[in-house]
C-alpha cells in the first residue's frame, strides 16, 4: 500500500526525514490548485472554442506525437496547432496566452504545500517541481508567479516539465530529474497527488515518495455531487469549487459529523456570503454616505453574523431581533396598510392568528371570534375589522409598537439620520424589509438596504434589495428550487432562542418561548462551530495574487454546495439532521419534523414521485434519499428547469387488472390499468362516482402472492390536481373473497377466482376514486404447476 500524507501534515513532512537533500513536488493539485472541480472546466472560460474542441485537439496532438515521434507528451503550442489548424502563428500564440491567462486567474498555491517549501528552504533543501504538463518549464514558472506571487515562485529551484523532456513521470521524467540534479534517489522526497504517476513512479527509481491524499472518501463524493448539481444550477458554465483547498486542509481532522457538516457545507456557502456582504457595505457607504450599520436579523441571521465576525473581526455586525411578526406589527400606519395585510393573509391561518398579528389582546380576540358565524367566517371577520373603532385601535397600537421598535434599534446601534441600515438575512422574499422599511425611514431618517443570501421577491417592491443569489445571477426556476428547501438551511443557521414578539418601553426584546428541543440546539451549535472554523482558517489554505475572479467563483461554488445539500444530502448529514424539527411560526409552539422518510416511502409506494413533488414538505429530497439517486436527480431537474411533468409522464407501462363493478342491481366485468409508482409497486385507480359502486379487484387471475399497501377513497379533483389539497383520503374497508392474509400487507390468492371486494364508502362531496396500491410478488402459474402453500415458500420463489 502506498505511503500517504494528508494535507495538514505537509508542513511537517521533513521533520522526521533528516537525510533529505532535495524536495520534489508535483505541480497541479499539489502545489498549484484550481478554482474549478476539474482541469477541463477551465476550458469553458475560453472564447471561440468549446471545451470539447479543446480536449479533442489535445487527443489529436498526442496521437500525432506518438505516431510521428514515438512520444506521448506534447506542448500547448502543438495542441493549438490542432485546435486552430488554419490560423496563423500570431493567432495561435494569442490563443495560447488566453488559456494561460485563464489559468492564472483561477489558480492559487496550496498553503500547506507552500509551508513545506518554506520549511525546506530553512533547512537548506532545494525544491524542484516535476510535472506532467503541456506547459514548458518557463510557462509553468510564470503561471506559478502570476497565480501565487514572486515569493512562492522564488522557492522553486528547478522545474522539470514533461512537455520539454518528452517524458511523463511514469515514462522516466523522475529519472531525468535525478540525473540533472545529481542527487542520489534516497536523498530525495517526492510528493504528489497521483498515486501512479507520483508515488509508484518515484519508487521505481528508488525515490522515497508520499501520495498526497487530498480528500476523505466522503468529501470526494460530496465534491463530485456538488459538481453535478453545480452543472445543473449554472448550466453551461464552469463548475467552480474554490473551497476544495480548505476542505482538503481541514476535513481530515474533523471526526464529529455535525461539525463536519458545518465545516464542509455551511462554511463554503456562508463565507462567500460574508465576503459579499462586506463588499456591499463598502459600496453602500460610498454611494449613500453616512455610516453603514450591518444588522443581522435574528434568528436566521445568527450563523451568518458569527461567520462574518470570524472573517472580519474588526467589523462585526449587530444581532438584531426583528422578526416577521414585529415588522408587520409596526407597519399598520393607516387604513390602507391594514386592508392590504388583511386581504393578503385572510384565510392563511386561523382567525386567532390574524387577530394576534393585528395586535388585539386575548379578550378582544375571544370576543371577535365568538361572534363569528359558523359559515362565511372570513367575510364576517373582514367586516368586523373594518369597524372604525377596531381600525383605529389597530393603528394606534401599531404606532406605539413602531416607537418601541425604534427605541430598540437606537439602543442597539444608534443610527443617525442619513445612515444606512443594512439588513442581512438568509432571505428569500425580504418580507421583514417590506414591512419595516417605511417605518424605519419615517422614524429614524435612515436608508434601508436588504442584502440576502437568497432573494426571489414575490412582488417588485422597488426597495433596495439584493441577493448573493438573485435574479441577476440565477433564473427564476433555480431560485424557486432553492426556496423550496430553505428550511434545512434556516434550522442550521438559527439561534437557540424564541422569536421576538414585542419590545419593552426601554427597548428590550420580548421573546416567545423556544419550542426546539435542547438536543437539536446542541447539535446545531456543533455544526455552527465547524462553519466558524472554516471562516477563521480558510484563507490559510489559499495563496493567490489575483482576486479578480474570486466573487464569481465563490458564488458559483456556494450555489453548487447549497444545491447539493438541498437535493442530494448524504447519509452522514441526514444522520445529524434526523431529529431536527422546524418551528413553523419562527419561535412559536408549532413544530414539524424537518423530514420524515416514512411519509415519503408511503407516498412513493401509493402515488409515486408525481404526487410527492407537489406535496407541502419541509425537506422532501431528504425523505427521498435511500430510494435511489434517480429520484433526487429527477426532482432537482424538474424544479431547477420548471418542467411541466404530469402523472401520465411517469406511466410508461402498466398492468391490466380485471375488476367487477356492482351498483346494487347489476355486476359488470371490466379492467383497469394499474400504473407504476415506485420500487415495483403499482396503483390501480377506479372511478366510483358518489359512492355508487362496489369494486372487486380480481387479483387471483394474475397473482398467487402480492402485497396490498393501501386501499383508500380520494376525491377525483384532488387526485388529478398538480398540488394535493388538505382533504384526507378515506380508508376503504375491503373484504377478502378467496384471499388469505398471512402477514401485514401480504396476501395469498388461493385460486384464480380470488378477489378483493371494496364496498362503496366516502365522506366527502363530489365524485370519488378508489386508489389501491399493490406490489406483485408471484404471478399465477399455469394450472398444471404446483403453487406455493406458505409464506416461506412464496418468499423462496421471490
C-alpha positions in Angstrom: 0.0 0.0 0.0 1.3 3.5 -0.9 2.7 5.7 1.8 0.2 8.6 2.2 0.4 12.1 3.6 -2.6 14.2 4.5 -2.7 17.9 3.5 -2.5 19.2 7.1 0.7 17.1 7.6 2.6 18.7 4.7 4.2 21.5 6.6 6.0 19.0 8.9 6.8 16.3 6.3 10.6 16.9 6.6 10.8 16.9 10.4 11.4 13.1 10.6 13.4 12.8 7.4 16.9 14.0 8.3 18.6 12.6 5.1 16.6 14.5 2.6 18.6 16.9 0.4 16.0 17.5 -2.4 12.3 18.1 -2.2 10.5 17.1 -5.3 6.9 18.1 -5.8 4.2 17.6 -8.3 2.6 20.8 -9.5 -1.1 20.7 -10.2 -3.3 19.7 -7.3 -0.2 19.5 -5.1 1.4 23.0 -5.3 -0.9 24.8 -7.7 -4.6 24.2 -7.4 -7.5 25.4 -9.5 -10.8 27.1 -8.6 -12.6 24.5 -10.7 -13.7 21.0 -9.9 -11.7 19.5 -12.8 -9.0 20.9 -15.1 -11.2 20.7 -18.1 -13.6 23.2 -16.5 -11.0 25.9 -17.3 -11.7 25.3 -21.0 -15.2 26.6 -20.5 -13.7 30.0 -20.0 -12.0 30.1 -23.4 -13.7 32.2 -26.1 -14.1 31.0 -29.6 -13.8 27.3 -28.8 -15.8 24.7 -26.8 -14.3 22.6 -24.1 -14.9 19.5 -26.3 -12.9 21.1 -29.1 -10.0 21.8 -26.8 -10.0 18.3 -25.4 -10.3 16.8 -28.9 -7.3 18.9 -30.1 -5.2 17.6 -27.2 -6.1 14.0 -28.1 -5.2 14.5 -31.8 -1.9 16.2 -30.8 -0.9 13.3 -28.6 -1.8 10.8 -31.2 0.2 12.6 -33.8 3.2 12.9 -31.5 3.0 9.1 -30.8 2.8 8.2 -34.5 5.3 10.7 -35.8 7.8 11.0 -33.0 7.1 7.9 -30.7 6.3 10.1 -27.7 3.2 10.8 -25.7 4.0 14.2 -24.4 3.1 17.4 -26.3 3.3 21.2 -25.8 0.5 23.6 -25.6 1.6 25.0 -29.0 1.2 21.6 -30.6 -2.3 21.4 -29.1 -3.3 24.7 -30.5 -1.9 23.8 -33.9 -4.6 21.0 -33.9 -7.3 23.2 -32.4 -6.7 26.1 -34.9 -5.4 24.3 -38.0 -6.0 27.2 -40.4 -4.9 30.0 -38.1 -1.6 31.9 -38.4 1.2 31.7 -35.8 0.2 35.0 -34.2 -3.4 33.9 -33.7 -2.4 30.6 -32.2 0.1 32.3 -29.9 -2.6 34.7 -28.7 -4.9 31.7 -28.0 -2.2 30.0 -26.0 -1.7 33.2 -24.0 -5.5 33.4 -23.4 -5.6 29.9 -21.9 -2.6 30.6 -19.7 -4.3 33.9 -18.6 -7.5 31.9 -17.7 -5.3 29.5 -15.7 -3.6 32.4 -13.9 -6.9 33.9 -12.9 -8.2 30.6 -11.5 -5.1 29.0 -10.0 -3.6 29.5 -6.5 -0.9 27.9 -4.4 -2.0 25.5 -1.7 -1.0 26.9 1.7 0.2 23.7 3.4 2.5 22.9 0.4 4.0 26.4 0.5 4.6 25.9 4.2 6.5 22.7 3.3 8.6 24.5 0.7 9.5 27.3 3.2 10.5 24.6 5.7 12.7 23.1 3.1 14.4 26.4 2.3 15.1 26.9 6.1 16.8 23.6 6.2 18.9 24.3 3.1 16.9 21.8 1.0 16.3 22.6 -2.6 12.8 22.3 -4.1 12.1 21.1 -7.7 8.8 20.8 -9.5 8.3 17.7 -11.6 5.1 18.0 -13.6 3.2 16.1 -16.3 2.1 19.2 -18.3 1.8 20.6 -21.8 3.3 23.8 -20.5 7.0 24.4 -20.7 9.1 25.0 -17.6 9.2 28.7 -18.3 5.5 28.9 -18.9 4.8 26.9 -15.7 7.1 29.1 -13.6 5.4 32.2 -15.0 2.0 30.7 -14.2 3.0 30.0 -10.6 4.4 33.5 -10.3 1.2 35.1 -11.7 -1.1 32.9 -9.6 0.7 32.8 -6.3 3.3 35.5 -6.3 7.0 36.1 -6.6 7.7 34.6 -3.1 6.2 31.2 -4.0 7.8 31.1 -7.4 11.1 32.0 -5.7 11.0 28.9 -3.6 11.4 26.7 -6.7 14.9 26.0 -7.8 14.2 24.0 -11.0 11.1 22.9 -12.9 11.0 19.6 -14.9 8.1 19.7 -17.4 7.1 16.6 -19.3 6.5 18.6 -22.5 10.1 19.7 -22.6 11.7 16.4 -21.7 9.3 14.4 -23.9 8.7 12.0 -21.0 6.0 11.7 -18.4 6.7 10.8 -14.8 5.6 7.2 -15.5 8.0 7.1 -18.5 11.1 8.3 -16.7 10.8 12.1 -16.0 11.8 11.5 -12.4 14.9 9.7 -13.6 15.8 12.7 -15.7 15.4 14.9 -12.6 17.8 12.7 -10.7 20.4 12.9 -13.5 20.1 16.7 -13.9 20.3 17.4 -10.1 23.0 14.7 -9.4 21.2 13.8 -6.2 21.0 10.2 -5.0 17.5 8.8 -5.0 17.5 8.0 -1.3 18.2 11.7 -0.6 15.0 12.9 -2.4 11.5 13.1 -1.1 8.8 13.2 -3.8 5.2 14.2 -3.0 2.2 14.3 -5.4 -1.5 13.6 -5.6 -1.4 11.0 -8.3 -0.6 7.6 -6.8 0.6 6.0 -10.1 2.4 9.0 -11.5 3.9 10.2 -8.3 4.2 7.5 -5.7 4.7 4.4 -7.8 6.8 6.1 -10.5 9.1 7.6 -7.9 9.5 4.2 -6.1 10.6 2.6 -9.3 13.6 5.0 -9.3 14.3 4.3 -5.6 13.0 7.7 -4.6 11.1 7.8 -1.2 7.6 9.1 -2.1 4.4 10.1 -0.4 1.0 10.1 -2.0 -0.9 13.2 -1.1 -4.4 12.1 -0.2 -6.3 15.3 -0.6 -9.8 14.3 0.5 -11.6 11.7 2.6 -13.8 9.4 0.5 -16.9 11.2 1.8 -15.5 14.6 0.9 -14.5 13.5 -2.6 -18.0 12.2 -3.2 -19.6 15.4 -2.0 -17.4 17.4 -4.3 -18.4 15.2 -7.2 -22.1 15.6 -6.4 -21.6 19.4 -5.9 -20.1 19.4 -9.4 -23.2 17.6 -10.7 -25.6 20.0 -9.0 -23.5 22.9 -10.0 -23.6 21.9 -13.6 -27.4 22.0 -13.4 -27.7 25.2 -11.4 -25.2 27.0 -13.7 -26.0 25.1 -16.9 -23.2 25.5 -19.4 -20.8 27.3 -17.1 -17.6 26.3 -15.4 -18.1 24.4 -12.1 -16.2 26.4 -9.6 -15.1 24.9 -6.2 -12.7 27.4 -4.6 -13.4 25.7 -1.3 -11.7 22.4 -2.3 -8.4 23.6 -0.9 -9.9 24.4 2.5 -11.8 21.1 2.7 -8.5 19.3 1.9 -6.7 21.2 4.6 -9.3 20.8 7.3 -11.7 18.0 6.7 -9.4 15.1 7.7 -9.1 16.4 11.2 -12.8 16.6 11.9 -14.4 13.5 13.4 -17.7 14.8 14.7 -20.4 14.5 11.9 -22.2 17.7 12.9 -19.0 19.8 13.0 -18.1 18.3 9.6 -21.4 19.3 8.2 -20.8 22.9 9.3 -17.2 23.0 8.1 -17.6 21.2 4.8 -21.0 22.5 3.7 -22.2 25.6 5.6 -18.7 27.2 5.5 -18.4 27.1 1.7 -21.9 28.7 1.5 -21.7 31.3 4.2 -18.1 32.5 4.0 -18.6 33.7 0.4 -21.9 35.4 1.6 -19.9 37.2 4.3 -17.3 38.4 1.8 -20.1 39.7 -0.5 -21.8 41.4 2.4 -18.6 43.3 3.2 -18.3 44.4 -0.4 -21.9 45.5 -0.4 -21.4 47.5 2.8 -18.4 49.3 1.3 -20.5 50.1 -1.9 -23.4 51.5 0.2 -21.0 53.7 2.2 -19.5 55.1 -1.0 -22.9 55.7 -2.6 -25.1 56.9 0.3 -22.6 58.5 2.7 -23.1 58.2 6.5 -22.4 55.1 8.5 -23.5 51.6 7.3 -24.8 49.5 10.2 -24.8 45.8 9.3 -27.8 44.3 11.1 -28.1 40.6 11.0 -31.8 39.7 11.5 -32.4 37.1 14.2 -33.0 34.3 14.3 -31.8 33.0 10.9 -29.1 35.6 10.7 -27.4 34.2 13.8 -24.8 32.0 12.0 -24.2 34.5 9.1 -23.3 37.0 11.8 -20.9 34.7 13.5 -19.3 33.8 10.2 -18.9 37.5 9.3 -17.4 38.2 12.7 -14.9 35.3 12.3 -13.9 36.5 8.8 -13.9 40.3 9.6 -13.4 40.5 13.4 -12.7 44.3 13.3 -16.1 45.0 11.6 -18.6 42.8 13.5 -22.2 43.4 12.7 -25.2 43.6 15.2 -27.5 40.8 16.1 -30.9 42.5 15.7 -34.1 40.9 16.8 -36.5 42.0 14.1 -38.9 39.2 13.1 -41.7 39.0 10.5 -44.2 39.4 13.3 -42.7 42.5 14.8 -42.0 44.1 11.5 -45.6 43.5 10.4 -47.0 44.7 13.8 -45.2 48.0 13.4 -46.4 48.6 9.8 -50.1 49.4 10.2 -49.6 53.2 9.6 -53.0 53.8 8.0 -56.2 52.0 6.9 -54.7 51.1 3.6 -51.9 49.2 5.2 -54.4 47.3 7.4 -56.6 46.5 4.4 -53.6 45.3 2.3 -52.5 43.0 5.1 -55.9 41.5 5.8 -56.6 40.9 2.1 -53.3 39.1 1.7 -53.4 37.0 4.8 -57.2 36.3 5.4 -57.6 32.5 5.4 -53.9 31.7 5.5 -54.2 30.8 9.2 -56.8 30.8 12.0 -58.7 33.9 12.8 -56.8 34.0 16.1 -53.5 34.1 14.2 -54.6 37.1 12.2 -56.0 39.0 15.1 -52.8 38.5 17.2 -50.8 39.9 14.3 -53.2 42.9 14.3 -52.3 43.4 17.9 -55.7 42.6 19.5 -55.4 41.4 23.1 -56.7 38.0 24.1 -60.0 39.2 25.5 -60.8 41.1 22.2 -59.7 38.1 20.1 -62.1 35.9 22.0 -64.9 38.5 21.6 -64.5 38.8 17.9 -64.0 35.0 17.2 -67.1 34.1 19.4 -69.2 36.4 17.4 -68.3 34.9 14.0 -71.0 32.8 12.3 -70.4 29.1 11.5 -70.4 29.8 7.8 -68.7 32.5 5.8 -66.4 33.3 8.6 -63.8 35.0 6.5 -66.1 37.6 5.2 -67.6 38.2 8.6 -64.1 38.6 10.1 -63.1 41.1 7.4 -66.3 43.1 8.1 -65.6 43.1 11.8 -62.1 44.5 11.3 -63.5 47.4 9.2 -65.4 48.7 12.1 -64.0 52.3 12.8 -63.2 51.6 16.5 -61.2 48.5 15.6 -59.4 50.1 12.7 -58.4 53.0 14.9 -57.2 50.6 17.7 -55.0 48.7 15.2 -53.3 51.8 14.0 -52.9 53.2 17.5 -51.3 50.0 18.8 -49.1 49.7 15.7 -47.8 53.3 16.1 -46.9 52.6 19.7 -45.3 49.3 18.6 -43.2 51.1 16.0 -42.0 53.6 18.6 -40.8 50.7 20.8 -39.0 49.2 17.8 -37.3 52.5 17.1 -36.2 52.7 20.7 -34.8 49.1 20.5 -32.7 50.0 17.3 -31.4 53.2 18.9 -30.2 51.2 21.8 -28.6 48.6 19.7 -26.8 50.5 17.0 -27.6 54.3 17.5 -28.4 55.1 13.8 -28.3 58.7 12.8 -30.3 60.4 10.1 -28.6 59.7 6.7 -27.1 56.4 7.9 -27.8 53.1 6.2 -29.3 50.1 7.9 -28.1 47.0 6.0 -30.5 44.2 6.9 -28.6 40.9 6.4 -30.6 37.7 6.3 -30.9 34.4 4.5 -33.9 35.6 2.6 -35.8 34.8 0.5 -38.6 37.4 -0.1 -37.4 40.1 2.2 -40.8 40.3 4.0 -39.3 41.9 7.1 -37.9 44.7 5.0 -41.1 45.1 3.1 -43.0 45.9 6.3 -40.2 47.6 8.3 -38.6 49.9 5.7 -41.3 52.6 5.5 -41.4 52.6 9.4 -37.7 52.9 9.8 -37.3 55.6 7.2 -40.1 57.7 8.8 -38.9 57.2 12.5 -35.2 57.2 12.1 -34.5 59.0 8.8 -32.3 56.2 7.5 -31.8 54.4 4.2 -32.7 50.7 4.4 -30.9 48.1 2.3 -31.7 44.4 2.3 -28.9 42.0 1.5 -29.8 38.4 1.4 -28.2 35.0 0.7 -31.1 34.1 -1.5 -33.6 36.6 -2.9 -36.6 35.9 -5.1 -39.2 38.6 -4.5 -42.9 37.8 -4.9 -43.6 41.4 -5.9 -41.3 44.1 -7.4 -41.2 46.3 -4.4 -38.7 48.8 -5.7 -36.9 48.7 -2.3 -33.1 48.5 -2.1 -32.7 44.7 -2.2 -30.0 42.5 -3.5 -29.2 38.8 -3.1 -25.9 37.0 -3.2 -28.0 34.7 -5.3 -30.9 36.5 -7.0 -32.4 37.3 -10.4 -29.2 38.8 -11.6 -27.2 35.6 -11.0 -29.8 32.8 -11.5 -33.1 32.4 -13.3 -36.4 32.2 -11.5 -36.8 28.5 -11.6 -33.4 28.0 -9.9 -34.3 30.4 -7.2 -37.6 28.6 -6.7 -35.8 25.3 -6.4 -33.6 26.8 -3.6 -36.5 28.3 -1.8 -38.4 25.0 -1.8 -35.9 23.5 0.6 -34.6 26.5 2.5 -35.9 25.1 5.9 -32.8 22.9 6.3 -30.5 26.0 6.0 -32.7 28.0 8.3 -32.6 25.4 11.1 -28.8 25.1 10.8 -28.3 28.9 10.9 -30.8 29.9 13.6 -30.2 30.9 17.2 -31.4 28.8 20.1 -34.0 31.2 21.3 -37.6 32.1 20.8 -38.6 34.7 18.1 -39.1 38.3 19.2 -42.8 39.3 19.5 -42.5 42.7 21.1 -40.2 45.3 22.7 -40.5 46.8 26.1 -40.6 50.6 26.6 -36.8 50.7 27.3 -36.1 48.8 24.0 -35.6 45.3 25.4 -36.8 42.5 23.2 -39.7 40.3 24.3 -39.5 36.8 23.0 -41.8 33.9 22.6 -40.9 30.6 24.1 -38.4 28.4 22.3 -40.1 25.2 21.1 -37.0 23.5 19.8 -35.5 20.7 21.9 -32.2 21.1 23.6 -30.6 18.2 21.7 -31.3 19.9 18.4 -29.8 23.1 19.7 -26.6 21.3 20.9 -26.2 19.6 17.5 -26.8 22.8 15.7 -24.1 24.5 17.8 -21.6 21.9 16.8 -22.4 22.4 13.2 -22.1 26.2 13.6 -18.7 25.7 15.3 -17.5 23.8 12.3 -18.6 26.6 9.9 -16.9 29.2 12.1 -13.7 27.2 11.9 -13.9 27.2 8.2 -14.4 31.0 8.2 -11.5 31.5 10.6 -9.0 29.3 8.8 -10.0 29.2 5.1 -7.6 32.0 4.0 -4.6 29.9 5.2 -5.2 27.3 2.6 -5.1 29.7 -0.4 -2.2 31.9 -1.6 -3.1 33.9 -4.6 -2.2 37.3 -6.1 -5.2 37.8 -8.3 -8.6 38.2 -6.7 -10.4 39.5 -9.8 -12.4 36.3 -10.3 -13.0 35.4 -6.6 -16.5 36.8 -6.3 -17.7 34.8 -9.4 -16.0 31.6 -8.2 -17.3 31.9 -4.7 -20.9 32.5 -5.8 -20.8 29.5 -8.1 -19.2 27.3 -5.5 -21.7 28.4 -2.8 -24.7 27.8 -5.1 -23.4 24.3 -6.0 -22.7 23.4 -2.4 -26.2 24.7 -1.3 -28.0 22.8 -4.1 -26.1 19.6 -3.2 -27.2 19.9 0.4 -30.7 20.7 -0.5 -31.2 18.0 -3.2 -28.5 15.3 -2.7 -28.0 15.2 1.1 -25.6 12.4 2.2 -26.4 9.7 4.8 -24.0 11.1 7.4 -25.6 14.5 7.0 -29.1 13.1 7.4 -27.9 11.3 10.5 -27.1 14.7 12.0 -30.4 16.2 10.9 -32.7 13.2 11.6 -34.3 14.5 14.8 -34.4 18.1 13.7 -37.8 19.9 13.9 -38.9 23.0 12.1 -40.7 25.7 14.1 -43.4 26.8 11.7 -44.1 30.1 13.3 -40.5 31.1 13.9 -40.4 30.7 17.6 -44.0 29.7 18.2 -45.1 26.4 19.7 -46.0 24.5 16.4 -43.2 22.3 15.2 -43.0 19.6 12.5 -40.3 17.2 11.6 -37.7 18.6 9.2 -38.1 15.4 7.2 -39.9 12.1 7.7 -38.7 9.3 5.5 -41.7 7.0 6.4 -44.2 9.5 5.0 -42.2 9.7 1.7 -41.9 6.0 1.5 -45.6 5.6 1.8 -46.3 8.4 -0.7 -43.9 6.9 -3.2 -45.4 3.4 -3.0 -49.0 4.7 -3.1 -48.8 7.6 -5.6 -45.2 7.9 -6.9 -42.9 10.9 -7.3 -45.5 12.8 -9.3 -47.6 13.1 -6.2 -44.8 13.9 -3.8 -43.3 16.7 -5.9 -46.4 18.7 -5.3 -46.7 17.9 -1.6 -46.0 20.5 1.0 -42.9 19.0 2.6 -40.2 20.8 4.5 -37.2 18.9 3.1 -38.6 16.4 0.5 -35.2 15.5 -1.0 -34.0 14.2 2.4 -37.1 12.0 2.5 -36.3 10.5 -0.9 -32.7 9.5 -0.1 -32.4 5.8 0.2 -34.8 5.2 -2.7 -32.2 5.7 -5.4 -30.3 8.7 -6.8 -32.5 8.9 -9.9 -35.4 10.2 -7.7 -33.5 13.1 -6.3 -32.0 14.0 -9.7 -35.4 13.9 -11.2 -36.8 16.2 -8.5 -33.8 18.6 -8.9 -34.2 18.7 -12.7 -37.9 19.2 -12.5 -37.7 22.1 -10.1 -34.5 23.6 -11.5 -35.9 23.8 -15.0 -39.5 24.2 -14.1 -40.5 21.1 -16.1 -44.2 20.6 -16.6 -44.2 16.9 -15.7 -47.6 15.3 -15.2 -48.9 12.0 -13.8 -49.1 10.4 -17.2 -45.5 11.2 -18.0 -44.4 8.7 -15.2 -46.6 5.9 -16.5 -44.7 4.3 -19.5 -46.1 0.8 -18.8 -48.8 -0.8 -16.6 -50.8 -3.9 -15.6 -54.3 -4.5 -16.7 -56.2 -5.6 -13.6 -59.6 -7.3 -14.1 -62.3 -5.8 -12.0 -66.0 -6.2 -11.2 -68.3 -3.2 -10.7 -71.5 -3.6 -8.8 -74.2 -0.9 -8.2 -76.6 -3.0 -6.2 -78.5 -4.3 -9.2 -76.0 -5.3 -11.8 -72.5 -6.6 -11.9 -70.2 -5.7 -14.8 -66.8 -7.1 -15.6 -64.1 -4.7 -16.8 -60.4 -4.0 -16.4 -58.4 -1.0 -15.1 -54.8 0.0 -16.0 -52.6 0.0 -12.9 -49.6 2.3 -13.3 -46.2 2.0 -11.7 -45.3 4.1 -8.7 -42.0 3.1 -7.0 -39.9 0.0 -6.3 -42.2 -2.5 -8.0 -45.4 -1.0 -6.7 -48.5 -0.2 -8.8 -51.5 2.0 -8.3 -54.9 1.0 -9.6 -57.5 3.8 -9.7 -61.2 3.1 -10.2 -63.8 5.9 -10.5 -66.7 5.0 -8.2 -68.9 8.1 -8.6 -70.5 9.5 -5.5 -70.4 6.2 -3.5 -72.3 4.5 -6.4 -70.2 1.4 -7.0 -68.6 -1.5 -5.1 -65.4 -2.8 -6.7 -64.0 -6.2 -6.9 -60.3 -6.4 -7.9 -59.7 -9.9 -9.3 -56.1 -10.3 -8.2 -56.4 -14.1 -8.3 -56.4 -14.1 -12.0 -53.0 -12.5 -12.1 -51.1 -13.4 -8.9 -50.7 -16.1 -6.3 -48.9 -13.8 -3.9 -49.0 -10.0 -3.7 -48.6 -7.1 -1.3 -51.5 -4.6 -0.9 -50.1 -1.4 0.6 -53.3 0.6 0.8 -56.9 0.9 -0.4 -58.5 4.3 0.0 -61.0 6.7 -1.5 -59.9 10.1 -2.7 -61.7 13.0 -4.4 -61.3 12.8 -8.2 -60.4 16.5 -8.3 -57.7 16.1 -5.6 -56.1 13.1 -7.3 -55.8 14.8 -10.6 -54.5 18.1 -9.1 -51.0 19.3 -9.5 -50.8 20.1 -5.8 -52.7 17.9 -3.3 -55.4 19.6 -1.2 -55.9 19.3 2.5 -58.7 16.7 2.1 -57.6 13.5 3.8 -58.2 10.1 2.0 -60.9 7.8 3.5 -59.6 4.3 4.2 -61.5 1.6 2.4 -62.9 -1.4 4.3 -62.4 -4.3 1.9 -63.4 -7.9 2.4 -61.4 -10.9 1.1 -63.0 -13.4 -1.3 -60.8 -16.4 -1.7 -57.8 -14.4 -0.4 -55.8 -15.1 2.7 -53.8 -12.5 4.6 -50.7 -14.2 6.0 -48.8 -11.1 7.3 -49.3 -7.4 7.3 -49.9 -6.3 3.7 -49.0 -9.8 2.4 -51.8 -11.8 0.7 -52.2 -15.2 -0.9 -54.8 -15.8 -3.6 -56.0 -19.3 -3.2 -57.3 -19.6 -6.7 -57.9 -17.8 -10.0 -61.3 -16.6 -8.8 -59.9 -14.8 -5.7 -60.7 -11.1 -5.4 -60.6 -8.1 -3.1 -64.1 -6.6 -2.6 -64.3 -3.0 -1.7 -67.8 -1.7 -0.8 -68.7 2.0 -1.5 -67.9 4.5 1.2 -66.8 8.1 1.1 -67.2 11.1 3.5 -66.6 13.9 1.0 -68.7 15.6 -1.6 -68.3 15.0 -5.3 -67.1 12.0 -7.3 -64.5 9.8 -5.8 -61.9 7.4 -6.9 -60.8 4.2 -5.3 -57.0 4.0 -5.2 -55.4 0.6 -4.5 -51.6 0.4 -4.2 -50.1 -3.1 -4.5 -46.9 -4.9 -5.4 -47.0 -8.2 -7.4 -44.8 -10.9 -5.8 -45.6 -14.2 -7.5 -47.5 -14.5 -10.8 -50.1 -17.1 -11.1 -48.7 -20.3 -12.6 -50.5 -22.3 -15.2 -53.0 -24.8 -13.7 -50.5 -27.7 -14.0 -47.8 -26.1 -11.9 -47.9 -26.5 -8.1 -48.5 -23.3 -6.2 -46.6 -22.3 -3.0 -48.6 -23.2 0.1 -46.9 -21.0 2.6 -45.4 -17.6 3.1 -42.0 -19.2 3.4 -42.3 -20.9 0.0 -43.6 -17.7 -1.5 -40.5 -15.8 -0.2 -38.3 -18.5 -1.7 -40.0 -18.1 -5.1 -39.3 -14.4 -4.9 
